[in-house]
Amino acid sequence: MVVLPSWTDTKLGTMKRAALWLVTVVGEGNVFTKEDVKAAFPGVSQADRRVRDLRDHGWRIDTNREDAYLGQHEQRFVSQGEPVWEPGKGSRPSTSITQTQRREVLSRDGHFCRSCGIVPGAEYEGSYERAQLDIARRVVRHRDGSETTELVAECNRCRVGGRGKPVDEGAVLAGIGSLGSLERKLLAQWVAADRREFSVVEKLWADFRTLPEESRARVRRVLELPAPEGTRH
């Protein structure tokens, strides 16, 4: 059985102590708050920042941006990453996103969510929740099978739903190669404008998909369509 150093050992750096505190006191899957961090490390400046720094070493610590069940001041210790308390560990350069990078990514991405297109401050349809934009790290799979992590603007709701899901750039490029000349030209227009206007029919289809079954049945009757298999009595 491996005996871990004590998280109360002040000879260790704050980040290492914070990592040991998460493992031995909080426990994976459990919730803690900034006040818990302050209580555990009284008088230690930027203890909460050192907790956040653990993300740069593979530790997964979610906030309400990634976990909708968390309160504004709550965080969840999801999983342990690199054992930063071990000799030679935890010393690689920080990969934290700087304010300059954040401004550059938001500007480059048009100040809207690259997943759903919502702009900051706009209400999500059917709710009173307003969108907030932040910078997410997205894994991109390339045509040769390699993967890189790139920065993208994303709203709080999309970050919760799509966390950790890679996007396949290779599949997109392969799909472009299979298009005919007219389809390729149409796609090029959308890409050049960085947006696409949906037709009335497409918008109605999207709205239809959100309806409960009883309402969908009424729509089918208006369109004079039979009920789908499995719903007939």
CYANA upper distance limits for C-alpha pairs under 8 A (distance plus 0.5 A):
  4 LEU  CA     20 LEU  CA      8.22
  5 PRO  CA      9 ASP  CA      8.10
  5 PRO  CA     20 LEU  CA      8.03
  5 PRO  CA     85 TRP  CA      8.32
  6 SER  CA     17 ARG  CA      8.20
  6 SER  CA     20 LEU  CA      7.60
  7 TRP  CA     16 LYS  CA      8.16
  7 TRP  CA     17 ARG  CA      5.03
  7 TRP  CA     18 ALA  CA      7.48
  7 TRP  CA     19 ALA  CA      8.35
  7 TRP  CA     20 LEU  CA      5.56
  7 TRP  CA     21 TRP  CA      5.90
  8 THR  CA     17 ARG  CA      7.26
  9 ASP  CA     17 ARG  CA      7.80
 10 THR  CA     14 THR  CA      8.48
 10 THR  CA     17 ARG  CA      8.38
 12 LEU  CA     16 LYS  CA      6.75
 12 LEU  CA     17 ARG  CA      6.76
 12 LEU  CA     85 TRP  CA      8.35
 13 GLY  CA     17 ARG  CA      6.75
 14 THR  CA     18 ALA  CA      6.46
 14 THR  CA     44 VAL  CA      8.44
 14 THR  CA     47 ALA  CA      7.09
 14 THR  CA     50 ARG  CA      7.01
 15 MET  CA     19 ALA  CA      6.68
 15 MET  CA     47 ALA  CA      8.08
 15 MET  CA     50 ARG  CA      5.31
 15 MET  CA     51 VAL  CA      6.75
 15 MET  CA     53 ASP  CA      7.83
 15 MET  CA     54 LEU  CA      7.60
 15 MET  CA     84 VAL  CA      8.49
 16 LYS  CA     20 LEU  CA      6.82
 16 LYS  CA     84 VAL  CA      6.36
 16 LYS  CA     85 TRP  CA      5.56
 17 ARG  CA     21 TRP  CA      6.55
 17 ARG  CA     85 TRP  CA      8.25
 18 ALA  CA     22 LEU  CA      6.69
 18 ALA  CA     47 ALA  CA      8.12
 18 ALA  CA     50 ARG  CA      7.61
 18 ALA  CA     51 VAL  CA      6.46
 19 ALA  CA     23 VAL  CA      6.85
 19 ALA  CA     51 VAL  CA      7.71
 19 ALA  CA     54 LEU  CA      7.80
 19 ALA  CA     83 PRO  CA      8.42
 19 ALA  CA     84 VAL  CA      7.83
 19 ALA  CA     85 TRP  CA      8.22
 20 LEU  CA     24 THR  CA      6.44
 20 LEU  CA     25 VAL  CA      8.41
 20 LEU  CA     85 TRP  CA      8.20
 21 TRP  CA     25 VAL  CA      5.74
 21 TRP  CA     26 VAL  CA      7.17
 22 LEU  CA     26 VAL  CA      5.26
 22 LEU  CA     27 GLY  CA      6.35
 22 LEU  CA     28 GLU  CA      8.10
 22 LEU  CA     77 PHE  CA      7.57
 23 VAL  CA     27 GLY  CA      5.57
 23 VAL  CA     28 GLU  CA      7.33
 23 VAL  CA     80 GLN  CA      8.02
 26 VAL  CA     30 ASN  CA      6.67
 26 VAL  CA     31 VAL  CA      7.81
 26 VAL  CA     32 PHE  CA      7.55
 26 VAL  CA     77 PHE  CA      8.01
 27 GLY  CA     77 PHE  CA      7.51
 28 GLU  CA     77 PHE  CA      5.78
 28 GLU  CA     78 VAL  CA      5.77
 28 GLU  CA     79 SER  CA      6.15
 28 GLU  CA     80 GLN  CA      7.90
 29 GLY  CA     76 ARG  CA      6.82
 29 GLY  CA     77 PHE  CA      5.98
 29 GLY  CA     78 VAL  CA      5.31
 29 GLY  CA     79 SER  CA      7.76
 30 ASN  CA     76 ARG  CA      6.11
 30 ASN  CA     77 PHE  CA      6.29
 30 ASN  CA     78 VAL  CA      7.82
 31 VAL  CA     74 GLU  CA      7.05
 31 VAL  CA     75 GLN  CA      6.04
 31 VAL  CA     76 ARG  CA      4.84
 31 VAL  CA     77 PHE  CA      6.88
 32 PHE  CA     36 ASP  CA      6.68
 32 PHE  CA     37 VAL  CA      8.27
 32 PHE  CA     74 GLU  CA      6.32
 32 PHE  CA     75 GLN  CA      5.95
 32 PHE  CA     76 ARG  CA      6.79
 32 PHE  CA     77 PHE  CA      8.19
 33 THR  CA     37 VAL  CA      7.09
 33 THR  CA     73 HIS  CA      6.33
 33 THR  CA     74 GLU  CA      5.16
 33 THR  CA     75 GLN  CA      6.45
 34 LYS  CA     38 LYS  CA      6.77
 34 LYS  CA     48 ASP  CA      7.05
 34 LYS  CA     73 HIS  CA      7.13
 34 LYS  CA     74 GLU  CA      7.74
 35 GLU  CA     39 ALA  CA      6.59
 36 ASP  CA     40 ALA  CA      6.63
 37 VAL  CA     41 PHE  CA      6.63
 37 VAL  CA     47 ALA  CA      7.38
 37 VAL  CA     48 ASP  CA      6.89
 38 LYS  CA     42 PRO  CA      6.02
 38 LYS  CA     43 GLY  CA      8.37
 38 LYS  CA     44 VAL  CA      8.33
 38 LYS  CA     47 ALA  CA      7.63
 38 LYS  CA     48 ASP  CA      8.10
 41 PHE  CA     47 ALA  CA      7.32
 46 GLN  CA     50 ARG  CA      6.97
 47 ALA  CA     51 VAL  CA      6.99
 48 ASP  CA     52 ARG  CA      6.99
 49 ARG  CA     53 ASP  CA      6.69
 50 ARG  CA     54 LEU  CA      7.27
 51 VAL  CA     55 ARG  CA      8.37
 52 ARG  CA     56 ASP  CA      8.49
 52 ARG  CA     61 ILE  CA      8.13
 53 ASP  CA     57 HIS  CA      8.00
 53 ASP  CA     94 SER  CA      7.98
 53 ASP  CA     96 SER  CA      7.91
 54 LEU  CA     58 GLY  CA      7.40
 54 LEU  CA     59 TRP  CA      6.01
 54 LEU  CA     81 GLY  CA      8.40
 55 ARG  CA     59 TRP  CA      5.10
 55 ARG  CA     60 ARG  CA      6.42
 55 ARG  CA     61 ILE  CA      7.31
 56 ASP  CA     94 SER  CA      6.78
 56 ASP  CA     95 THR  CA      6.32
 56 ASP  CA     96 SER  CA      7.30
 57 HIS  CA     81 GLY  CA      6.58
 57 HIS  CA     82 GLU  CA      6.12
 57 HIS  CA     84 VAL  CA      8.24
 57 HIS  CA     90 GLY  CA      7.24
 58 GLY  CA     80 GLN  CA      7.74
 58 GLY  CA     81 GLY  CA      4.80
 58 GLY  CA     82 GLU  CA      6.52
 59 TRP  CA     78 VAL  CA      8.40
 59 TRP  CA     79 SER  CA      6.47
 59 TRP  CA     80 GLN  CA      5.42
 59 TRP  CA     81 GLY  CA      4.61
 59 TRP  CA     82 GLU  CA      7.53
 60 ARG  CA     77 PHE  CA      6.97
 60 ARG  CA     78 VAL  CA      5.84
 60 ARG  CA     79 SER  CA      5.68
 60 ARG  CA     80 GLN  CA      7.11
 60 ARG  CA     81 GLY  CA      7.72
 61 ILE  CA     75 GLN  CA      7.04
 61 ILE  CA     76 ARG  CA      6.02
 61 ILE  CA     77 PHE  CA      5.19
 61 ILE  CA     78 VAL  CA      6.13
 61 ILE  CA     79 SER  CA      7.74
 62 ASP  CA     66 GLU  CA      6.15
 62 ASP  CA     67 ASP  CA      6.83
 62 ASP  CA     75 GLN  CA      5.99
 62 ASP  CA     76 ARG  CA      5.60
 62 ASP  CA     77 PHE  CA      7.18
 62 ASP  CA     78 VAL  CA      7.40
 63 THR  CA     67 ASP  CA      6.52
 63 THR  CA     70 LEU  CA      7.09
 63 THR  CA     72 GLN  CA      8.18
 63 THR  CA     74 GLU  CA      6.91
 63 THR  CA     75 GLN  CA      5.18
 63 THR  CA     76 ARG  CA      7.05
 64 ASN  CA     68 ALA  CA      5.68
 64 ASN  CA     69 TYR  CA      7.32
 64 ASN  CA     70 LEU  CA      5.36
 64 ASN  CA     71 GLY  CA      6.62
 64 ASN  CA     72 GLN  CA      6.65
 64 ASN  CA     74 GLU  CA      7.73
 64 ASN  CA     75 GLN  CA      7.73
 65 ARG  CA    156 ASN  CA      5.56
 65 ARG  CA    157 ARG  CA      7.74
 65 ARG  CA    159 ARG  CA      7.15
 65 ARG  CA    160 VAL  CA      6.76
 66 GLU  CA    156 ASN  CA      7.66
 66 GLU  CA    157 ARG  CA      8.42
 66 GLU  CA    159 ARG  CA      6.25
 66 GLU  CA    160 VAL  CA      4.69
 66 GLU  CA    161 GLY  CA      8.35
 66 GLU  CA    163 ARG  CA      7.66
 67 ASP  CA    160 VAL  CA      6.33
 68 ALA  CA    160 VAL  CA      7.41
 70 LEU  CA     74 GLU  CA      6.19
 70 LEU  CA     75 GLN  CA      7.27
 70 LEU  CA     76 ARG  CA      8.23
 71 GLY  CA     75 GLN  CA      8.48
 82 GLU  CA     89 LYS  CA      7.77
 82 GLU  CA     90 GLY  CA      7.73
 83 PRO  CA     89 LYS  CA      7.22
 83 PRO  CA     90 GLY  CA      7.95
 84 VAL  CA     89 LYS  CA      5.27
 84 VAL  CA     90 GLY  CA      4.81
 84 VAL  CA     91 SER  CA      8.41
 85 TRP  CA     89 LYS  CA      7.11
 85 TRP  CA     90 GLY  CA      7.67
 86 GLU  CA     90 GLY  CA      8.49
 97 ILE  CA    101 GLN  CA      6.67
 97 ILE  CA    102 ARG  CA      7.17
 98 THR  CA    102 ARG  CA      6.71
 99 GLN  CA    103 ARG  CA      6.72
100 THR  CA    104 GLU  CA      6.71
101 GLN  CA    105 VAL  CA      6.57
102 ARG  CA    106 LEU  CA      6.65
102 ARG  CA    134 ASP  CA      8.34
102 ARG  CA    135 ILE  CA      6.95
103 ARG  CA    107 SER  CA      6.60
104 GLU  CA    108 ARG  CA      6.52
105 VAL  CA    109 ASP  CA      6.48
105 VAL  CA    135 ILE  CA      7.94
105 VAL  CA    151 LEU  CA      7.54
105 VAL  CA    152 VAL  CA      6.97
105 VAL  CA    153 ALA  CA      7.04
106 LEU  CA    110 GLY  CA      6.69
106 LEU  CA    111 HIS  CA      5.43
106 LEU  CA    112 PHE  CA      8.01
106 LEU  CA    135 ILE  CA      8.24
106 LEU  CA    152 VAL  CA      8.35
106 LEU  CA    153 ALA  CA      6.36
107 SER  CA    111 HIS  CA      6.30
109 ASP  CA    113 CYS  CA      8.29
109 ASP  CA    114 ARG  CA      7.51
109 ASP  CA    152 VAL  CA      7.75
109 ASP  CA    153 ALA  CA      6.82
111 HIS  CA    119 VAL  CA      7.05
111 HIS  CA    120 PRO  CA      8.03
111 HIS  CA    133 LEU  CA      8.40
111 HIS  CA    153 ALA  CA      7.89
112 PHE  CA    117 GLY  CA      6.03
112 PHE  CA    118 ILE  CA      6.06
112 PHE  CA    119 VAL  CA      4.99
112 PHE  CA    120 PRO  CA      7.28
112 PHE  CA    133 LEU  CA      7.77
112 PHE  CA    153 ALA  CA      7.30
112 PHE  CA    154 GLU  CA      7.80
112 PHE  CA    155 CYS  CA      8.40
113 CYS  CA    117 GLY  CA      5.18
113 CYS  CA    118 ILE  CA      5.90
113 CYS  CA    119 VAL  CA      6.95
113 CYS  CA    133 LEU  CA      7.28
113 CYS  CA    153 ALA  CA      5.94
113 CYS  CA    154 GLU  CA      4.83
113 CYS  CA    155 CYS  CA      5.88
114 ARG  CA    152 VAL  CA      7.56
114 ARG  CA    153 ALA  CA      6.47
114 ARG  CA    154 GLU  CA      6.32
115 SER  CA    154 GLU  CA      6.94
115 SER  CA    155 CYS  CA      8.44
115 SER  CA    158 CYS  CA      7.17
116 CYS  CA    158 CYS  CA      7.85
118 ILE  CA    122 ALA  CA      7.25
118 ILE  CA    124 TYR  CA      8.49
118 ILE  CA    131 ALA  CA      7.64
118 ILE  CA    155 CYS  CA      7.94
119 VAL  CA    131 ALA  CA      7.40
119 VAL  CA    132 GLN  CA      8.40
119 VAL  CA    133 LEU  CA      8.09
120 PRO  CA    130 ARG  CA      7.93
120 PRO  CA    131 ALA  CA      5.62
120 PRO  CA    132 GLN  CA      5.53
120 PRO  CA    133 LEU  CA      6.22
120 PRO  CA    155 CYS  CA      8.25
121 GLY  CA    130 ARG  CA      5.72
121 GLY  CA    131 ALA  CA      5.68
121 GLY  CA    132 GLN  CA      6.85
122 ALA  CA    130 ARG  CA      5.81
122 ALA  CA    131 ALA  CA      6.08
123 GLU  CA    127 SER  CA      7.34
123 GLU  CA    128 TYR  CA      6.53
123 GLU  CA    129 GLU  CA      6.02
123 GLU  CA    130 ARG  CA      4.78
123 GLU  CA    131 ALA  CA      6.68
124 TYR  CA    128 TYR  CA      7.40
124 TYR  CA    129 GLU  CA      6.40
124 TYR  CA    130 ARG  CA      6.64
124 TYR  CA    131 ALA  CA      7.30
131 ALA  CA    155 CYS  CA      6.58
131 ALA  CA    156 ASN  CA      7.03
131 ALA  CA    157 ARG  CA      8.06
132 GLN  CA    155 CYS  CA      5.91
132 GLN  CA    156 ASN  CA      6.23
133 LEU  CA    153 ALA  CA      7.01
133 LEU  CA    154 GLU  CA      6.09
133 LEU  CA    155 CYS  CA      4.93
133 LEU  CA    156 ASN  CA      6.91
134 ASP  CA    153 ALA  CA      6.30
134 ASP  CA    154 GLU  CA      6.20
134 ASP  CA    155 CYS  CA      6.69
134 ASP  CA    156 ASN  CA      7.73
135 ILE  CA    151 LEU  CA      6.94
135 ILE  CA    152 VAL  CA      6.12
135 ILE  CA    153 ALA  CA      5.28
135 ILE  CA    154 GLU  CA      6.58
136 ALA  CA    151 LEU  CA      6.23
136 ALA  CA    152 VAL  CA      5.90
136 ALA  CA    153 ALA  CA      6.73
136 ALA  CA    154 GLU  CA      6.72
136 ALA  CA    159 ARG  CA      7.81
137 ARG  CA    149 THR  CA      6.59
137 ARG  CA    150 GLU  CA      6.10
137 ARG  CA    151 LEU  CA      5.29
137 ARG  CA    152 VAL  CA      6.94
138 ARG  CA    149 THR  CA      5.91
138 ARG  CA    150 GLU  CA      5.85
138 ARG  CA    151 LEU  CA      6.65
138 ARG  CA    152 VAL  CA      7.32
138 ARG  CA    164 GLY  CA      7.72
138 ARG  CA    165 LYS  CA      8.08
138 ARG  CA    166 PRO  CA      6.97
138 ARG  CA    167 VAL  CA      8.01
139 VAL  CA    147 GLU  CA      7.05
139 VAL  CA    148 THR  CA      6.22
139 VAL  CA    149 THR  CA      4.93
139 VAL  CA    150 GLU  CA      6.91
139 VAL  CA    164 GLY  CA      7.86
139 VAL  CA    165 LYS  CA      7.65
139 VAL  CA    166 PRO  CA      5.13
139 VAL  CA    167 VAL  CA      6.86
140 VAL  CA    147 GLU  CA      5.95
140 VAL  CA    148 THR  CA      5.86
140 VAL  CA    149 THR  CA      6.53
140 VAL  CA    150 GLU  CA      7.50
140 VAL  CA    166 PRO  CA      6.07
140 VAL  CA    167 VAL  CA      5.51
140 VAL  CA    168 ASP  CA      6.45
140 VAL  CA    169 GLU  CA      6.89
141 ARG  CA    145 GLY  CA      6.64
141 ARG  CA    146 SER  CA      6.40
141 ARG  CA    147 GLU  CA      4.98
141 ARG  CA    148 THR  CA      7.28
141 ARG  CA    166 PRO  CA      7.14
141 ARG  CA    167 VAL  CA      6.56
141 ARG  CA    168 ASP  CA      5.24
141 ARG  CA    169 GLU  CA      6.24
141 ARG  CA    170 GLY  CA      7.07
142 HIS  CA    146 SER  CA      5.96
142 HIS  CA    147 GLU  CA      6.48
142 HIS  CA    148 THR  CA      8.46
142 HIS  CA    168 ASP  CA      6.94
142 HIS  CA    169 GLU  CA      5.73
142 HIS  CA    170 GLY  CA      5.23
143 ARG  CA    169 GLU  CA      7.13
143 ARG  CA    170 GLY  CA      4.21
143 ARG  CA    171 ALA  CA      7.61
143 ARG  CA    173 LEU  CA      8.12
144 ASP  CA    170 GLY  CA      7.93
145 GLY  CA    170 GLY  CA      8.34
154 GLU  CA    158 CYS  CA      6.97
154 GLU  CA    159 ARG  CA      6.90
155 CYS  CA    159 ARG  CA      6.71
156 ASN  CA    160 VAL  CA      6.98
157 ARG  CA    161 GLY  CA      6.97
158 CYS  CA    162 GLY  CA      6.29
158 CYS  CA    163 ARG  CA      8.40
159 ARG  CA    163 ARG  CA      5.92
168 ASP  CA    172 VAL  CA      7.17
169 GLU  CA    173 LEU  CA      6.80
170 GLY  CA    174 ALA  CA      6.59
171 ALA  CA    175 GLY  CA      6.51
172 VAL  CA    176 ILE  CA      6.78
173 LEU  CA    177 GLY  CA      6.95
174 ALA  CA    178 SER  CA      7.21
175 GLY  CA    179 LEU  CA      7.27
176 ILE  CA    184 ARG  CA      7.38
179 LEU  CA    183 GLU  CA      6.33
179 LEU  CA    184 ARG  CA      6.17
180 GLY  CA    184 ARG  CA      6.52
181 SER  CA    185 LYS  CA      6.62
182 LEU  CA    186 LEU  CA      6.73
183 GLU  CA    187 LEU  CA      6.66
184 ARG  CA    188 ALA  CA      6.57
185 LYS  CA    189 GLN  CA      6.86
186 LEU  CA    190 TRP  CA      7.05
187 LEU  CA    191 VAL  CA      6.66
188 ALA  CA    192 ALA  CA      6.48
189 GLN  CA    193 ALA  CA      6.72
190 TRP  CA    194 ASP  CA      6.25
190 TRP  CA    195 ARG  CA      6.09
190 TRP  CA    196 ARG  CA      6.00
191 VAL  CA    195 ARG  CA      7.31
198 PHE  CA    202 GLU  CA      6.49
198 PHE  CA    203 LYS  CA      6.91
199 SER  CA    203 LYS  CA      6.79
200 VAL  CA    204 LEU  CA      6.66
201 VAL  CA    205 TRP  CA      6.67
202 GLU  CA    206 ALA  CA      6.77
203 LYS  CA    207 ASP  CA      6.75
204 LEU  CA    208 PHE  CA      6.47
205 TRP  CA    209 ARG  CA      6.80
206 ALA  CA    210 THR  CA      7.41
207 ASP  CA    211 LEU  CA      7.43
208 PHE  CA    216 ARG  CA      7.25
211 LEU  CA    215 SER  CA      6.37
211 LEU  CA    216 ARG  CA      6.42
212 PRO  CA    216 ARG  CA      6.74
213 GLU  CA    217 ALA  CA      6.59
214 GLU  CA    218 ARG  CA      7.07
215 SER  CA    219 VAL  CA      6.93
216 ARG  CA    220 ARG  CA      6.75
217 ALA  CA    221 ARG  CA      6.79
217 ALA  CA    227 ALA  CA      7.52
218 ARG  CA    222 VAL  CA      6.86
219 VAL  CA    223 LEU  CA      6.83
220 ARG  CA    224 GLU  CA      6.49
220 ARG  CA    225 LEU  CA      5.55
220 ARG  CA    226 PRO  CA      7.48
220 ARG  CA    227 ALA  CA      7.66
221 ARG  CA    225 LEU  CA      6.31
221 ARG  CA    226 PRO  CA      7.94
227 ALA  CA    231 THR  CA      6.85
227 ALA  CA    232 ARG  CA      6.63
228 PRO  CA    232 ARG  CA      7.54
